[in-house]
Amino acid sequence: MRKNFSKQFKDKRLFFLLPFVLSFGVMMNNEKYDIAIELERWLSDAEKVVVAGIGNPIRMDDFVGVKIIQDLHGKVSEKVYLLECETVPESFIQQIIDFNPTHVLLIDAAILGLKPGEAKLVKPEELTVFPAYSTHMLPLRVFCEQLSQMISVKIALLLMEPKKADFGEGLTPEVQVAAKEITKILLFSLP
């Protein structure tokens, strides 16, 4: 992946992401997984995007998805629709359909076996390979299947490793720092 490093950054947008890649990339199967580059690529053809934060406000780091949405409020264009779904994203299906997005990005905490705060961009069909830990009423894979049957849209999940999902409020320091980095990346990458 690093062989063509300079070619990847000829585009000014990708060059801008270099600091995020260097500070936020995580190791996945002995290869550098660069969340900033993955998000930029996934959003490269986006015209309208729904970004939905998922999580339980009384389960500490599980709330990270909603916290990122809160941090994005007032900072994105009219081509981006932000949703604070908490634990019931299925309650927002009609709002998503009405916005008619080209892309839907779901942000949530998930136990992936990474370091706290590390993130991975996942396609809905990949959800079966991850542990079944969930604080949601409807499993996210089922939600994604339901949504894709109702509207033609690209769906991805931005999953972040929590440190603690115990009862309590507030994010742990590691997850708080990572959430701020993801917010910066999204502000740059969203249309």
C-alpha positions as CSV (number, residue, x, y, z in Angstrom):
1,M,0.0,0.0,0.0
2,R,2.9,2.4,0.7
3,K,4.6,1.8,-2.7
4,N,2.4,4.4,-4.4
5,F,2.3,6.7,-1.4
6,S,3.4,9.8,-3.4
7,K,0.9,9.0,-6.1
8,Q,-2.0,8.8,-3.6
9,F,-1.2,12.3,-2.4
10,K,-0.9,14.1,-5.8
11,D,-4.6,15.1,-5.2
12,K,-4.6,18.0,-2.8
13,R,-7.6,16.6,-0.9
14,L,-5.7,13.4,-0.2
15,F,-2.5,15.4,0.6
16,F,-4.5,17.3,3.2
17,L,-5.4,14.0,4.9
18,L,-1.7,13.1,5.4
19,P,-1.6,14.3,9.1
20,F,-4.7,12.2,9.9
21,V,-3.3,9.1,8.2
22,L,0.0,9.4,10.1
23,S,-1.7,9.9,13.5
24,F,-4.9,7.9,13.1
25,G,-4.0,4.8,10.9
26,V,-4.4,1.5,12.7
27,M,-2.7,-1.9,12.0
28,M,-5.1,-4.4,10.4
29,N,-3.6,-7.8,9.4
30,N,-0.1,-6.3,9.2
31,E,-1.2,-3.6,6.8
32,K,-1.7,0.0,7.5
33,Y,-5.4,0.7,7.6
34,D,-5.9,4.4,7.0
35,I,-9.4,5.5,8.0
36,A,-9.0,9.0,6.6
37,I,-8.1,7.7,3.1
38,E,-10.9,5.1,3.3
39,L,-13.5,7.7,4.2
40,E,-12.3,10.1,1.5
41,R,-12.5,7.3,-1.1
42,W,-15.9,6.1,0.0
43,L,-17.3,9.7,0.0
44,S,-15.5,10.7,-3.3
45,D,-18.7,10.4,-5.4
46,A,-21.2,11.4,-2.7
47,E,-23.8,14.0,-3.7
48,K,-26.0,13.9,-0.6
49,V,-25.0,12.1,2.6
50,V,-26.9,11.1,5.7
51,V,-24.5,10.7,8.7
52,A,-26.2,8.9,11.6
53,G,-24.8,8.7,15.0
54,I,-25.8,5.6,17.0
55,G,-25.2,4.8,20.6
56,N,-26.5,4.8,24.2
57,P,-26.0,8.0,26.1
58,I,-25.7,6.2,29.4
59,R,-23.2,3.6,28.2
60,M,-20.0,5.7,28.1
61,D,-18.1,5.1,24.9
62,D,-21.1,3.5,23.2
63,F,-22.3,7.1,22.8
64,V,-19.4,8.0,20.5
65,G,-21.5,8.0,17.3
66,V,-24.0,10.5,18.6
67,K,-21.2,12.6,20.1
68,I,-19.5,12.9,16.6
69,I,-22.9,14.0,15.1
70,Q,-23.3,16.6,17.9
71,D,-19.8,18.0,17.1
72,L,-20.7,18.2,13.4
73,H,-23.9,20.2,13.9
74,G,-23.7,23.6,12.3
75,K,-20.5,22.8,10.4
76,V,-21.7,20.8,7.4
77,S,-23.3,21.8,4.1
78,E,-26.9,21.4,3.1
79,K,-25.9,18.2,1.2
80,V,-25.3,16.5,4.6
81,Y,-28.2,15.4,6.9
82,L,-27.1,14.6,10.4
83,L,-29.2,12.3,12.6
84,E,-28.7,11.5,16.3
85,C,-30.3,8.1,16.3
86,E,-29.2,6.9,19.8
87,T,-30.3,3.2,20.1
88,V,-33.1,3.3,17.5
89,P,-31.8,4.1,14.0
90,E,-34.8,2.3,12.6
91,S,-37.0,5.1,13.8
92,F,-35.2,7.4,11.3
93,I,-35.7,5.4,8.1
94,Q,-38.4,7.7,6.7
95,Q,-36.2,10.8,7.3
96,I,-33.4,9.1,5.5
97,I,-35.6,8.1,2.5
98,D,-37.1,11.7,2.4
99,F,-33.6,13.2,2.1
100,N,-32.8,10.8,-0.8
101,P,-29.1,10.5,-0.2
102,T,-26.5,8.8,-2.4
103,H,-24.6,7.6,0.8
104,V,-25.5,6.7,4.3
105,L,-22.7,6.6,7.0
106,L,-23.6,5.0,10.3
107,I,-21.2,5.8,13.1
108,D,-21.2,3.5,16.1
109,A,-19.1,1.9,18.8
110,A,-18.2,-1.8,18.3
111,I,-16.0,-4.3,19.9
112,L,-13.6,-5.2,17.1
113,G,-10.5,-6.2,19.0
114,L,-8.7,-3.0,18.2
115,K,-7.2,-0.4,20.6
116,P,-9.7,1.9,22.2
117,G,-10.5,4.8,19.8
118,E,-9.3,2.9,16.7
119,A,-11.9,2.9,13.9
120,K,-12.7,0.8,10.8
121,L,-15.0,1.5,7.8
122,V,-17.1,-1.5,7.3
123,K,-19.7,-2.6,4.6
124,P,-23.0,-3.9,6.0
125,E,-22.4,-7.4,4.6
126,E,-19.2,-7.6,6.7
127,L,-21.1,-7.3,10.0
128,T,-21.4,-11.0,10.5
129,V,-17.6,-11.3,11.1
130,F,-17.7,-9.0,14.1
131,P,-18.9,-9.9,17.6
132,A,-22.7,-9.5,18.3
133,Y,-22.3,-6.9,21.1
134,S,-25.0,-4.3,20.6
135,T,-27.1,-1.9,22.6
136,H,-29.5,-1.3,19.8
137,M,-33.1,-2.5,19.4
138,L,-32.6,-3.8,15.9
139,P,-29.2,-5.3,14.8
140,L,-27.4,-2.9,12.4
141,R,-27.1,-5.5,9.7
142,V,-30.9,-5.9,9.6
143,F,-31.3,-2.1,9.6
144,C,-29.0,-1.8,6.6
145,E,-30.8,-4.6,4.7
146,Q,-34.1,-2.9,5.4
147,L,-32.9,0.5,4.3
148,S,-31.2,-0.9,1.1
149,Q,-34.5,-2.5,0.1
150,M,-36.3,0.8,0.4
151,I,-33.8,3.1,-1.3
152,S,-30.8,2.7,-3.7
153,V,-27.9,4.0,-1.6
154,K,-24.3,3.2,-0.6
155,I,-24.2,2.3,3.1
156,A,-21.1,2.0,5.3
157,L,-20.5,1.8,9.0
158,L,-17.7,3.7,10.8
159,L,-17.1,1.6,13.8
160,M,-14.9,2.7,16.7
161,E,-13.5,0.5,19.4
162,P,-14.8,1.5,22.9
163,K,-12.7,1.4,26.0
164,K,-15.7,1.2,28.3
165,A,-19.4,0.6,27.6
166,D,-20.3,0.4,31.3
167,F,-23.2,2.4,32.6
168,G,-22.1,6.0,33.0
169,E,-21.9,9.2,31.0
170,G,-19.0,10.7,29.0
171,L,-16.4,9.3,26.7
172,T,-13.1,7.9,27.9
173,P,-10.1,10.1,27.0
174,E,-8.9,7.8,24.3
175,V,-12.2,7.7,22.6
176,Q,-12.8,11.4,23.0
177,V,-9.5,12.2,21.2
178,A,-10.4,9.7,18.4
179,A,-13.9,11.2,18.1
180,K,-12.4,14.7,17.6
181,E,-10.1,13.3,14.8
182,I,-12.9,11.6,13.1
183,T,-15.0,14.8,13.2
184,K,-12.1,16.7,11.5
185,I,-11.8,14.0,8.8
186,L,-15.5,14.1,8.2
187,L,-15.6,17.9,8.0
188,F,-13.0,17.7,5.3
189,S,-14.4,14.7,3.4
190,L,-18.2,15.3,3.4
191,P,-19.7,17.2,0.4
